[in-house]
Amino acid sequence: MQLTFDADVESFRAEFAAFLDANLPTEAETTERAYSSAHVPDWARRWQRLLFDAGWLLPGNTPEFGGRGASIVEQYVHLEELSRRRIYHSFNPQGLGIIAASLLSFGSEEQKRRWAVPILRAEITAALGMSEPGAGSDLASLRTRAVLDGDHFVVNGQKIWTSGAHDADVLLTFVRTDPDAPKHKGISVLLIPTDTPGVTRRPFGSVVDRDDVDFNEVFFDDVRVPAENLVGALNNGWHVANGSLGHERTLLWLSFAERLEDLARDFHPADVLGADAYARLVMDLQALRLLGSAALARAARGEQDVAALSVLKLLGSEAVQKASEQAMESAGADALVHPVVAAPYAHLSLEAFSSGWFERYLRSFAGTIAGGTSEIQRTIIAERVLGLPRS
């Protein structure tokens, strides 16, 4: 299949490409690197503000929120152009793609001005407080409590796997505000500044390396949060959560296509079995782009197909994981050398995308968890695509 665009879309692409050619930071300017998903180096903050001010940060947004009212197809070519040049969209990805987007969808005008715009302009960074020790992907089982006391909520509880929390300025935090309501209906969302008394953040290393510090456990001990920091309606957090992850999923498949492109570039089969694995990688990439392009066309016509996004998410995340494993096996013992690089350096991207095969394989597991686990995606596909009965 050959995916083509009309002249207006190609003109949009050319305008963005010209902007990049004229304004991209040089390698000499980007020596400071990000240490977590909420640590944004000074040069990257300046670059993100420039994108915001020029309407190129999130082109689908209105101008006051860093965009230009672009169509879904124009948003696609914007991301495609970033991918082609190996430019990481934002070094605070959850702040940009989930938290600010959620505030624009569900927040008050004051919250948009006070929180969303500074996050979009990289003046502050944000982290997402969802997962808990007993409720990883099961948001409905969360136990962190918030009790309204006058004009403040008092929050007690714990979050885990909170990416970048130790470097973030604010947490978008999901809390239980009605313990007697059905599990899905007693949840609310609060913006909690990380310097609020009673908030404790404890970063810890990952399976990749004890010095790979992004994950945090976060504790809330009688944390007083102004009631004005409630996002959306009280006890309507489930709706906000679905919207939050929806922002993440719409073009999420494109990021998996990008990782598969990276693998196709860097994977050099050593034998016949490796060549077979490489062929499967290329076929998975083409299948993902074909299905993703069809989903893009439906979205451009205004059609909503949530189940199709689950197919793309499942295919993309598991194809990346399988191809990473096969590339590691093909490289043999050399793949276990760590740290090492397996791809050309790209100064506007993350080092994780060019790291050694062992690290890239380990990091591939995040794709099958974040944004809805593979098990959740299979359930959605079974019920909504295949029409199978609920067990």
C-alpha positions as CSV (number, residue, x, y, z in Angstrom):
1,M,0.0,0.0,0.0
2,Q,1.3,3.5,-0.8
3,L,0.1,6.1,1.6
4,T,-0.2,9.5,0.0
5,F,-1.5,12.9,1.1
6,D,-3.1,15.8,-0.6
7,A,-1.3,19.0,-1.5
8,D,-2.4,20.8,1.6
9,V,-1.0,18.2,3.9
10,E,2.3,18.0,2.0
11,S,2.5,21.9,2.3
12,F,2.0,21.5,6.0
13,R,4.8,19.0,6.2
14,A,7.1,21.2,4.1
15,E,6.4,24.2,6.4
16,F,7.3,22.1,9.5
17,A,10.4,20.7,7.8
18,A,11.6,24.2,7.0
19,F,11.0,25.3,10.6
20,L,13.1,22.3,11.8
21,D,15.9,23.0,9.3
22,A,16.1,26.6,10.6
23,N,15.8,26.1,14.3
24,L,17.0,22.6,15.4
25,P,19.5,22.7,18.3
26,T,23.0,21.7,17.4
27,E,24.8,18.7,18.9
28,A,27.1,21.2,20.8
29,E,24.1,22.7,22.4
30,T,22.7,19.4,23.7
31,T,25.5,18.0,25.8
32,E,23.3,18.0,29.0
33,R,21.2,14.8,28.9
34,A,17.9,13.9,30.6
35,Y,18.1,11.8,33.7
36,S,14.4,10.9,34.0
37,S,11.1,11.3,32.2
38,A,10.5,14.6,34.2
39,H,14.0,16.0,34.0
40,V,14.2,18.3,31.0
41,P,17.6,19.8,30.3
42,D,17.7,23.6,29.8
43,W,18.3,23.3,26.1
44,A,15.3,21.0,25.7
45,R,13.1,23.5,27.7
46,R,14.1,26.3,25.3
47,W,13.4,24.0,22.3
48,Q,10.0,23.0,23.6
49,R,9.0,26.6,24.3
50,L,10.1,27.5,20.8
51,L,7.9,24.7,19.4
52,F,5.0,25.9,21.6
53,D,5.3,29.5,20.6
54,A,5.5,28.6,16.9
55,G,2.5,26.3,17.0
56,W,4.5,23.2,16.3
57,L,4.5,21.5,19.7
58,L,1.0,19.9,19.5
59,P,-0.3,21.2,16.2
60,G,-3.8,19.7,16.8
61,N,-4.2,22.2,19.7
62,T,-5.4,25.8,19.3
63,P,-2.7,28.5,19.2
64,E,-3.0,29.4,22.8
65,F,-2.0,25.8,23.7
66,G,0.9,25.3,21.4
67,G,-0.9,24.4,18.2
68,R,-2.5,25.6,15.0
69,G,-5.8,23.6,14.8
70,A,-4.2,20.9,12.6
71,S,-6.2,17.9,11.3
72,I,-5.5,14.3,12.5
73,V,-3.6,13.6,9.2
74,E,-1.5,16.8,9.7
75,Q,-0.7,15.6,13.3
76,Y,0.4,12.3,11.8
77,V,2.8,13.9,9.4
78,H,4.1,16.1,12.2
79,L,5.0,13.1,14.2
80,E,6.3,11.3,11.2
81,E,8.7,14.2,10.4
82,L,10.0,14.1,14.0
83,S,10.5,10.4,13.8
84,R,12.3,10.6,10.5
85,R,14.8,13.0,12.0
86,R,15.1,11.0,15.3
87,I,13.8,14.0,17.3
88,Y,12.2,13.1,20.7
89,H,8.9,14.9,21.0
90,S,9.3,15.9,24.6
91,F,11.7,14.9,27.4
92,N,8.6,15.0,29.7
93,P,6.4,12.7,27.7
94,Q,3.7,12.1,30.3
95,G,3.5,15.8,31.1
96,L,3.0,16.6,27.4
97,G,1.0,13.6,26.2
98,I,-1.2,12.8,29.1
99,I,-1.3,15.4,31.9
100,A,-1.5,18.6,30.0
101,A,-3.9,16.9,27.5
102,S,-6.1,15.9,30.4
103,L,-6.1,19.4,31.8
104,L,-7.1,20.8,28.5
105,S,-10.0,18.3,28.3
106,F,-11.2,18.3,31.9
107,G,-9.6,21.1,33.7
108,S,-11.0,24.6,34.6
109,E,-9.8,27.6,32.7
110,E,-7.7,28.5,35.7
111,Q,-6.1,25.1,35.7
112,K,-5.3,25.4,32.0
113,R,-3.6,28.7,32.6
114,R,-1.8,27.8,35.8
115,W,-0.8,24.2,35.1
116,A,-1.3,23.1,31.5
117,V,0.4,26.0,29.7
118,P,3.5,25.9,32.0
119,I,3.8,22.1,31.4
120,L,3.4,22.6,27.6
121,R,6.1,25.3,27.6
122,A,8.4,23.2,29.8
123,E,8.4,25.8,32.5
124,I,7.4,23.0,34.9
125,T,7.3,19.2,34.6
126,A,4.7,16.7,35.6
127,A,4.3,13.0,36.5
128,L,1.4,10.7,36.6
129,G,0.3,9.1,39.9
130,M,-1.8,6.1,39.0
131,S,-0.3,2.8,39.9
132,E,-0.2,1.5,43.4
133,P,1.4,-1.5,45.1
134,G,-1.8,-3.4,45.1
135,A,-3.3,-1.9,42.0
136,G,-0.8,-1.7,39.2
137,S,-2.9,-1.7,36.0
138,D,-6.2,-2.0,37.9
139,L,-7.0,1.6,38.6
140,A,-10.3,0.7,40.1
141,S,-8.6,-1.0,43.0
142,L,-6.6,2.0,44.1
143,R,-6.5,2.8,47.8
144,T,-5.0,6.2,48.2
145,R,-7.6,8.2,50.0
146,A,-8.6,11.9,49.8
147,V,-11.0,13.3,52.3
148,L,-12.5,16.8,51.9
149,D,-11.8,19.0,54.9
150,G,-13.1,22.5,54.4
151,D,-11.5,23.9,51.3
152,H,-8.7,21.3,51.2
153,F,-8.5,17.6,50.5
154,V,-6.4,15.5,52.9
155,V,-4.5,12.8,51.0
156,N,-3.1,9.6,52.5
157,G,-1.7,6.6,50.6
158,Q,1.1,5.4,48.3
159,K,1.9,5.3,44.6
160,I,4.5,3.1,42.8
161,W,6.2,3.1,39.4
162,T,5.6,6.9,39.2
163,S,8.0,7.8,36.4
164,G,10.0,10.9,37.0
165,A,8.3,11.9,40.2
166,H,11.5,12.9,41.9
167,D,12.2,15.5,39.2
168,A,8.5,16.6,38.6
169,D,7.0,19.8,39.9
170,V,3.4,18.4,40.1
171,L,1.7,15.0,40.1
172,L,-1.7,14.3,38.4
173,T,-2.9,12.0,41.2
174,F,-5.8,9.5,41.2
175,V,-7.4,9.2,44.6
176,R,-10.4,7.5,46.2
177,T,-12.9,10.1,47.5
178,D,-15.9,7.9,48.0
179,P,-15.0,4.5,49.6
180,D,-18.6,3.4,49.6
181,A,-19.2,3.8,45.9
182,P,-18.7,1.1,43.3
183,K,-14.9,0.8,42.6
184,H,-15.1,2.7,39.3
185,K,-17.2,5.5,40.6
186,G,-15.5,6.7,43.8
187,I,-12.3,8.0,42.2
188,S,-11.2,11.7,41.8
189,V,-8.2,13.4,40.3
190,L,-6.0,16.0,42.1
191,L,-3.1,18.1,41.0
192,I,-0.5,17.8,43.9
193,P,2.6,20.0,43.8
194,T,5.6,17.8,44.8
195,D,6.8,20.3,47.3
196,T,3.6,20.0,49.4
197,P,4.4,19.0,53.0
198,G,3.8,15.3,53.5
199,V,4.8,14.3,50.0
200,T,7.8,11.9,49.9
201,R,9.3,10.7,46.7
202,R,11.8,7.8,46.7
203,P,13.4,7.0,43.3
204,F,14.8,3.5,42.6
205,G,16.7,1.8,39.9
206,S,15.2,-0.3,37.1
207,V,16.0,-3.8,35.9
208,V,18.3,-2.2,33.3
209,D,20.6,-0.7,35.9
210,R,20.5,0.4,39.5
211,D,21.6,3.8,38.2
212,D,18.8,4.0,35.7
213,V,16.6,6.0,38.0
214,D,13.2,7.0,36.7
215,F,10.7,5.0,38.8
216,N,9.5,6.3,42.2
217,E,7.4,5.2,45.1
218,V,5.5,8.2,46.4
219,F,4.0,8.5,49.9
220,F,1.2,10.9,50.9
221,D,1.0,11.6,54.7
222,D,-1.8,14.0,55.6
223,V,-1.1,16.0,52.4
224,R,-3.4,19.0,52.2
225,V,-4.4,19.9,48.7
226,P,-6.5,22.9,47.8
227,A,-10.0,21.9,46.6
228,E,-9.4,24.1,43.5
229,N,-6.9,21.5,42.4
230,L,-9.6,18.9,41.7
231,V,-9.6,18.1,38.0
232,G,-13.0,17.4,36.6
233,A,-16.0,16.6,38.8
234,L,-15.8,14.9,42.2
235,N,-15.9,11.1,41.9
236,N,-15.5,11.3,38.1
237,G,-11.9,10.2,38.0
238,W,-12.7,7.1,35.9
239,H,-13.9,9.3,33.1
240,V,-10.7,11.4,33.4
241,A,-8.5,8.3,33.3
242,N,-10.1,7.0,30.2
243,G,-9.6,10.4,28.6
244,S,-6.0,10.6,29.8
245,L,-5.1,7.3,28.3
246,G,-7.1,8.0,25.2
247,H,-4.8,11.0,24.5
248,E,-1.9,8.6,24.7
249,R,-3.3,5.9,22.5
250,T,-4.6,7.8,19.4
251,L,-1.3,7.8,17.5
252,L,0.6,5.5,19.9
253,W,1.1,2.9,17.2
254,L,3.4,5.3,15.4
255,S,5.9,5.2,18.2
256,F,6.0,1.4,17.9
257,A,6.5,1.7,14.2
258,E,9.4,4.1,14.9
259,R,11.0,1.5,17.3
260,L,10.6,-1.2,14.6
261,E,12.2,1.1,12.1
262,D,15.1,1.5,14.5
263,L,15.4,-2.3,14.9
264,A,15.3,-2.8,11.1
265,R,18.2,-0.3,10.8
266,D,20.3,-1.8,13.6
267,F,19.6,-5.5,13.5
268,H,22.2,-7.4,11.4
269,P,21.3,-11.1,11.2
270,A,24.2,-13.5,11.9
271,D,22.7,-16.7,10.5
272,V,19.7,-18.2,8.7
273,L,17.6,-18.1,11.9
274,G,18.5,-14.4,12.3
275,A,17.6,-13.7,8.7
276,D,14.2,-15.3,9.3
277,A,13.7,-13.2,12.4
278,Y,14.6,-10.1,10.5
279,A,12.1,-10.9,7.8
280,R,9.4,-11.3,10.5
281,L,10.4,-7.9,11.9
282,V,10.0,-6.2,8.4
283,M,6.6,-7.9,7.9
284,D,5.4,-6.8,11.3
285,L,6.5,-3.3,10.5
286,Q,4.7,-3.2,7.2
287,A,1.5,-4.8,8.8
288,L,1.6,-2.2,11.6
289,R,1.9,0.7,9.1
290,L,-0.9,-0.7,7.0
291,L,-3.3,-1.2,9.9
292,G,-2.2,2.2,11.4
293,S,-2.8,4.0,8.1
294,A,-6.3,2.5,7.8
295,A,-7.0,3.6,11.4
296,L,-5.7,7.1,10.5
297,A,-8.0,7.2,7.5
298,R,-11.0,6.3,9.7
299,A,-10.1,8.9,12.2
300,A,-9.8,11.5,9.4
301,R,-13.4,10.7,8.5
302,G,-14.5,11.2,12.1
303,E,-15.0,7.5,12.8
304,Q,-14.2,6.3,16.4
305,D,-12.8,2.8,16.6
306,V,-11.3,2.2,20.1
307,A,-11.0,-1.6,19.5
308,A,-8.8,-1.0,16.4
309,L,-6.4,1.0,18.6
310,S,-6.1,-2.0,20.9
311,V,-5.2,-4.1,17.9
312,L,-2.5,-1.6,16.9
313,K,-1.2,-1.3,20.5
314,L,-1.0,-5.1,20.9
315,L,0.6,-5.7,17.6
316,G,3.1,-2.8,17.9
317,S,4.3,-3.4,21.5
318,E,4.6,-7.2,21.1
319,A,6.4,-6.9,17.7
320,V,9.0,-4.6,19.2
321,Q,9.5,-6.9,22.2
322,K,9.8,-10.0,20.0
323,A,12.2,-8.4,17.5
324,S,14.3,-7.0,20.3
325,E,14.6,-10.5,21.8
326,Q,15.5,-12.0,18.4
327,A,18.1,-9.3,17.7
328,M,19.7,-10.0,21.1
329,E,19.8,-13.7,20.5
330,S,21.3,-13.2,17.0
331,A,24.1,-11.1,18.5
332,G,25.0,-13.9,20.9
333,A,27.1,-13.2,24.0
334,D,28.1,-9.8,22.7
335,A,24.5,-8.7,23.2
336,L,25.0,-9.0,27.0
337,V,27.7,-6.4,27.2
338,H,26.3,-3.5,29.1
339,P,26.4,-0.5,28.8
340,V,27.0,-0.3,25.1
341,V,25.4,1.3,22.0
342,A,23.9,-0.5,19.0
343,A,22.9,2.4,16.9
344,P,24.2,5.8,15.7
345,Y,24.0,8.6,18.2
346,A,21.2,11.0,17.8
347,H,21.6,14.1,19.9
348,L,17.9,15.1,19.9
349,S,16.7,11.6,20.9
350,L,17.0,9.4,24.0
351,E,20.1,7.3,24.5
352,A,17.7,4.4,25.4
353,F,16.7,4.1,21.7
354,S,20.3,3.4,20.7
355,S,21.5,1.4,23.6
356,G,22.8,-2.2,23.5
357,W,20.5,-5.2,22.7
358,F,20.2,-6.4,26.3
359,E,19.0,-3.0,27.4
360,R,16.7,-2.5,24.5
361,Y,15.1,-5.9,25.1
362,L,14.5,-5.1,28.7
363,R,13.0,-1.7,27.9
364,S,10.6,-3.3,25.4
365,F,8.5,-4.7,28.3
366,A,7.3,-1.2,29.2
367,G,5.5,-1.0,25.8
368,T,3.4,-4.1,26.7
369,I,2.4,-2.5,30.1
370,A,2.1,1.2,29.8
371,G,-1.1,2.6,28.3
372,G,-3.0,-0.7,29.0
373,T,-1.3,-4.1,29.3
374,S,-1.4,-6.7,26.5
375,E,-3.9,-8.7,28.6
376,I,-6.2,-5.7,28.7
377,Q,-5.8,-5.2,24.9
378,R,-6.6,-8.9,24.3
379,T,-9.8,-8.6,26.4
380,I,-10.9,-5.6,24.4
381,I,-10.2,-7.3,21.1
382,A,-12.0,-10.5,22.2
383,E,-15.1,-8.7,23.3
384,R,-15.4,-5.8,20.8
385,V,-13.7,-7.1,17.7
386,L,-14.4,-10.8,17.8
387,G,-17.7,-10.6,19.7
388,L,-16.7,-13.3,22.2
389,P,-18.7,-13.6,25.4
390,R,-17.3,-12.3,28.7
391,S,-15.9,-15.0,30.9
